[in-house]
């Protein structure tokens, strides 16, 4: 595959005497421009001996750019301005802002949001402005365009990538520049060699090549190693679908086990370098921190070494939403940004908020060393430097896995659905299981069990209430008062429930009936081990609480 950089025509060269053109189509202005073209022709045809006596040519006679007249309606001027800006190959609309790909020699290209001042400069470069005579682009025009929020003539940019983008059909674009199909801009800088039609054997060999990098890390189980590879595939498969991607959680039982190295290894393969880590001193980043990161449009965002109980409404919204918005600091204006970033979190013995576990791709390191950071004798002593030097090979292997699975038609491998992440699951989980690896989602149950402490409390309460219900022979359930009366009269009845109720009281005193009712209300209507607590009766009278088997529960089958 020819990976040479295609030659791009320079966009900064302006010919001295090209033909001028006007964006406005009104008849009077056409006549005026015809007259200007005639005058230009007369000047160009002036004999050389008279050229010295000819007046200095005005800017209109050397302009190569479209001309925009300011004596028109504002909406006409804005439409023409957008049409002129659309000729800029590096200018795009991204979310609710105009951005430009800034290229500085020797540095990685970056996205720069357009301010009124920078856009005014581009308007000057891309068009000539007429108000009787030639003038600078008005500031109010630039300001109106910046604040417009939608730009019909300007190409939409979903992301700028440091890797070749793969489509859902398996088409791999390796040329630098903008791809209208995926709405991405590939900055180049890495040559890849991916087979035109890779098969499952090519994909399996690619998996082995990538897993060779991490074989010396103490993964708790094979599924956790497969989860690392799924995390690597996630940002590279981002433009194969329009769905959500789970939060990648990398945790270890001991500091120095290598969790941050695993995260930076993914970043090095995907972007060519390590990514800056975000500090998170609280349970989750605030909304403005998240929005600021998203508006920078990184492929990967890393929250390193979280220590508190992690998770909350901000992250829950972020992980299951395709865009994120918040109020601008100090203003009432709402800002938004598309969410195409792969979010990763590292920490030691991470404790997750209950509702976060189902949103996470989990991998765990289990080191038996007393001081893991002092280990030595690795095959790749400087793993990140090795990845930088062999990035093209490693990136090619990753893309080979995804392309082979796409070209095979993404065959069904019998995966259990992963709610909120169906599209990602079908591509990334499907590709790895297709290659014979463990299902990376198998680690999720462990994480959910550790995270949902409230579920454990509910399960104990439901089991204890069912124990008392059997002892009282009350299949239709009982009220809280009836339950307390029975426990008071029979000291041996339902010891499990008695222990739970004692924990609800204060200083050895029995719990209040109202507090017990609240706990029962929190636990009701949840399938706990095939059993469910339900409330019977009306709110005007004492509710009866009944535990019954859940119809159709998988535990009752076969």
N, C-alpha and C positions, 0 to 999 in steps of 0.2 A: 504494500500500500504506500503510495506516494504521500509522505508527510511534509513535504516542503511547504514553506509559507507562501501562499499565493501573493502575487504582486498586486498591491492596491494602488489605484491612482491617487495622487496627492489631492487633498481637498483644500489645501491652503494656497494653491497657485491661482491667481486671477489674471487671465489674459489682458493685455493692454487695450486691444481694439476689437473685441468681439461685438456681435450685434446686440444692442440693448433690447430688453423685452419688458412689457408692462403686464402686471397681473390683472388689472382692471379691464373689463371687456366693454365699457361704455363707449359709444360712438364718438363723442367729443374728444375723449382721451386718446382714442385710436388715431384721430386726425392729428392731434398734437404730436404723438409719437412718430407718425409718418413724417411730419415736418422736421422733427429732431433728427430722424434717420437721413432725410434729404440733406440737412445742414452738415451732418457728419460726413456724408458722401462727398459733398462739395469741399470740405476741409481736406479729406483724404486725397482728393484729386487735384489739389492746388499744386501747380508746378513747383519744383524745388527752388527755382530762383526767386519765387515770391514767398516761400515758406517763412523766411525770416521776418517778413513784414506782417504775417498773419497774426491775429490776436492769440493769446495763450488759450488752448482748448479748455472748456469747462469740464467739470467732473462727469457731466452727462455724456460726453463724447467718448469717454474711456471706460464707462461702466460695463461690467459683464454680468450684472445682477438684475433681478427683477426690480421694478420701481413701484412703490406704493404711495399713492396720493393721500394726504391727510385731510382733504376737503370732502371726504366721503363719510357715510354713516359709520359709527364705531364698530358695529358688528361686521361690516364689510372689511374694514381695516384689520380687525382681528383675524378674520378668516384668511385674508391674504398673508398676514404675518405668519400664521400657522403653516400655510402652504410653503412659504419661503423657508421656515425653520425645518420643515420635513426633508429638505435637501441635505441637512447636516447628518452624515452617517453615524455620528456618535451621540445624537440627541434622542431621548426617548421619554415616554410617559410611563411612570411606574407608580401604581396606586394613585394617590392624590397629589403627586408631585412630578415635576419635570426634572429629569436627571441627565447627566452627560458622562460618557466614559472618558475619563481623563487619562491621557497617556503621557508619561514622563520617561524619557530615555533612561534605561538602567533600573527602572522601578516597575513593580507590578501595576497594571492598569487598575483604576478604582472608579467607583461611581461617586459623582459629586452632585448634590442637589443644586438646582439652579435658583439663585437669588434674583431679585429685580435687577441688580447691577450686572451680574454675569449674563443674564438673558438679554439685557439691553445691548451688551457688547456683541452677542451672537446675532441679534437683529441687525446691527450695523454691518456685520460680516456678510449676512445672507441677503440683504436687500438694500436698495437706495430709497431714501425717504424724501418726498416732495411736499413742500408747502410754499408754493410759488417758486422758490429755489430749493436746492438740496439742503437738508437739515439732519441733525442727529435724530435717532429714533427717540420718540417721546418717552419719558419715564412712566407716564400713566399707562401707555400701551404695554410696556414690559410688566408693570405691576398687575394689570388686568389679566395677562396671560399666565403669570405665576399663580394667581389666586383662582384661576378658572376651574380647576379640578377635573376637567375632561378636555381632551384635545383630539378632535376627530382626524386631523391630517397627520398626526405624529405617531410613529410606530410605538406599540406597547411593548414594554420590556418586563418579562416575568423575573429574570435573574441574570446576573453576570456570573459566569462559571469559569473555574480554572481547570475544568476537565471536559472532554468531548461529551456531548449530550446524546443520550439514547432515547428514541421514541418508543411508544408502546408497541409499535409494529416491528421493532428490532432494527430500525434504521439508525446508524451511528454517523453523526456529523463530526468530522475531524478538521474541517476548515475553520480558520479563525473568522470571527465576525458574527453578524446577526443571523439567526435562523428564524424565519417567520413562522415555521410550523410549531416549534416549541416556544417561541418568543424568548429565546435566550441569546446571550452574547458570549461567545467563547473567546477568551483572551489568548489562548494558545500557550506556548511555553513548554509543552510536553508531547513527545511523539509516542503514539501507541501503535501496537501491531495486533489487531484483532482479526481472526479469520473471517472471511466473507460469510461463510455458512458454518459456524461452529456447531458441534453436536454434543450429546451428553457426555461423551468421553472427554472432549475438550473442556467441558464445564467441570467435570470431576477432577481433572488434572489441575485446573485453575484453583479449585477449592483447596487441593493439597498444597499447592504452592503458597497460598495465602496463610493457611493454618500452620505451615512450617515456621512462620514468623513468631507465632505465639505458643508453640508447643512446650516451652519451658516455663510458662506461667502456670501457677497452681489453680487452675479452674476446678470448681467444686465437682462438676460433672460434665459430661460431653455436651449436654444441652447448653451449658453456660458458654462453652467454647463456640458452639454454633450460634449463640446469641451475639457474640463478638463479631462474627462474620456477618450476621444480619445487620448489626449496627454499621458496619463498613458499607454494605450494599445500600443502606437507606438513603444517604444523600445522593448517591449516583443513580438511584432509581427515581429520584424526586420528580423528574419530568416525564416519566412514563405513565403518570396518573395524576389526578386532581384531588385525591383524597388526603386524609390526615396521616401523620406518622407518629408512633408512640414516643414517649420520653425514654431515652436510653439511661438506665441506672446501672452504674458500675460500682460495686461495693466490695470490701474486703474485711476479713476478720482482724487483720493487723495492719498498722501503718507500714508503708514501704513495700507492700506486696506487689505493686505495679499497676494499680488501677488507673492512675493518671497517665502513665506511659501508654497503656492500651488506648486511652482516649486520644492522646496526641499522635499515636501511630496512625489512627484512622484519619486524623486531620492532615497529617503529612502526606498520606497517599492521595487523599481527595484534593487538597489545596496546594501541596508542595511545601508547606511549612507548618509549624505549630500554630495553634490559635491562642489568643489571649484568654485567660481564664477570668470569669466574673466571680467576685466575692459575693457570698450570700450569708449575711450574719443572722438573718431572721429565717422564718419558715419558708419563705419564697421571695423572689424579686418583686418589687412593686411594679405597678402597671407602667409607669413612665420609664423605668429601666428596661422593661420588656419591649416597649414600643420603640425606644431609642435604638436598641439592638436590631430589631426587625427592619427599621428604616435604613440601616446600613446594609441590609440584605446579605449577611454572611451565609455560607453553606452550612457552617457548623457553629453552634454556640455552646460553650462549656461553663458549667457551674461546678467549681472544683472544691473538694473537701468540705461539703456541707456538714454541719454538726448538730443543728437543732432538729426537732421533728419537722420533716420536710413535706411541703405540699400545702395547697390551699386553693381558694376560688380563682386566683389569677392564673395559676398554672393549669388548673383543670380546664378553664376557658381556652387558654392558649393551645393546649395539646389537641383539643378536639374542635378547633376552629380553623378555617382557611384564611381568615384575616383577623387582625387585632386592632382595637381602637381605644383611644383615651383622650382626655382633654389636654390641650396644650398648656404647659406650665405658665400660670399667670394670666391665662386667657380662657374664654368660653368656647373657643374653636375646637372642634373635634378633629383629631388627626388619626389616620389609619395606615396600615401597612399590610401587605400580603404576608402570609406565614409559609415560606418555603424553606425555613431553616430547620436543620436537624438539631434538636436540643439534647445535650448529654449532661449527666450529673455524676459526680464521683464522691465517695465518702467511705468512712469506716463504720460498719454496722448501722447503716442508714435506717432510720425509723420513718416510715411514710404515713401521711394522713390516710385515713381509711379509703377515701374515694380516689386516691391517686394510684393505688396498686394496679388496678385494671387498665390503666393508661400507660403502663411501663413495660419496656423490653428490658428484662433483668439479667445481669450476669454477675456472678459472685466468685471471688477468689478466696480459697481456703488454704492459708499457709500454715504449716506445722513447725515452721522455724521460729525460734524465740526472737531473732532479730533479722527479719526478711531483707532489710536494706543492706545487710552485709554479705549477702550471697554473691558468689562469683562463678567463674568457669562457664559463662554462657556462650552459646554458639555465635551469637551476634552481640558482642560486648557493648557496642554503641548502636542500638537497634534503630533509633530515629535517623541517625546519619546513614545507616545502611538503606533505610527506606527512601531517603532523599536521593541517594545515588542510583537506586534501582526503581525509582518511581514509575517510569514508563512501563517497565515490565510488570510491576504490581498493579498499576492502573489497568493495563491490558488484561490481566487475569480477572480482575473484578468485572470489567465490562464484558468479558467473554462469558461469564456465568449468566449474566442478565440477558445478553443477546441470544445465547443458545436456548434459554428457556422461552424467550419471546418467539423466536423462529420456530420452535417446536409447537407453538400454539398454546403455551402455558397450560399444559395438561393438568387435569384435576388429580391431586394426590391425596384426597380424602381428609383435608384439614378441617378441624372444628372451627367454626366462624369466630372471628375476633371482632366484637362489636366496636364501632367507631373507626376501625382501621381495616375495613374489608379490602379495599383496593391495594393498600400496602401489603397486607397479609397474603393476598393472592399472588403477588409478584415476588416479594422477598422470601417469605416463609415457603411459598410454593417452590421457588427455585432451589432452595437449600434441601428441602425434603426430597425433591426430584433427583438431586445429586446424591442421595443416600445419607445425608447428615441428620442428626437429631433435630426434632422440631424445636426451634428457639422459644416458642411459646410455652414449652413444658416448664420453664422456670417461673412462670407467672403465678402458679398456684402456691408455691413456696412464699413468694413475696406477699400475696394476698393474705395468706394465713398469718404472717408476721405482722402485717399492717392493720388488719381489721380486728383490733382488740374489742371493739364494741360487739362485733359478731360473736366473739367467744363468750362475752357476758350474756348476750341474748340467748345463746345456745344453752348455757348453764341454767338460766331462768326457765326456759321452755321445758327442759328436761326435768327440772325439779318440780314444776307445776304439774307435769304429766305424771310424775311419781305420786304426788298427792292425790291427783284425780283418780288414779287406779286404787289407791288405799281407801278413798272415800266411796268408791264404786259410783262415781258421778260422771257418766259419759257425756252428759249435757253441760258439764262444767260447773263452776261454783263462783260465788262472789268472794271478794277479798275478805269480808267479815266472816263468811262461812269457813274459809280456809284458815284464818287465824283462830277461830273458835275450835276447830278440829285439832290444830297443832297444840293448842293449850290443853285440850282434854286428853290427848294421846301423845305422850312424850316420845314414843318410838316411831311415830308416823313420819314418813318423808324426810329422812335425815339430810338428804341432799338440799332440799328446799329450805329446811330449817337453818342450815349453814349459810345459805345465800342471804336469807332474811336477817340473820344476825349481823352480817356485814353491812347491812343498810342502816342499822340503828346507831345511836350515838352513846358512847360510854357504857355499853352493855345494856342499854335500854332497848325495848322492842321498837321496830320501825313503825312509823305512822302509816295508817292504811292509805292515805292519799299519796304518799311517796311510793308505796308498793304499786298502786294503780298507775302511776306515771311510768314506772319501769315496765310494767306489763304493756302499757300503750306503746312504748318505744319498741318493744320486741314483737308486737303482733304483726300478722300478715307477712311473715318472712319464712321462707322454707329453710328450716334448720334441721339438717340430718333427716330429711323426709317427713318432718313434723311441722305443724304450723299452729300458732296461737291465734285464736279468734275471739272477738268480743261479741256477745249475744245479748239482745235486749235493747232497750232504748236509753237515751241519755237522761231521761226524767227519773229513772229508777236505777237501782244498783245493777251494774253490768255483770253478767256471768262470763267467766273466762274459760274457754274450752281449748284443749289441745287435741288435734285430730291428724290423721295421716293425710299427706298430700296426694290427691288422686293423680295418677299418671306419672309420679316421680320415678326416676330411673332406678331407684333402689328397689322398687316393687316389680321390676321386669325380670323375666327369665329365671 
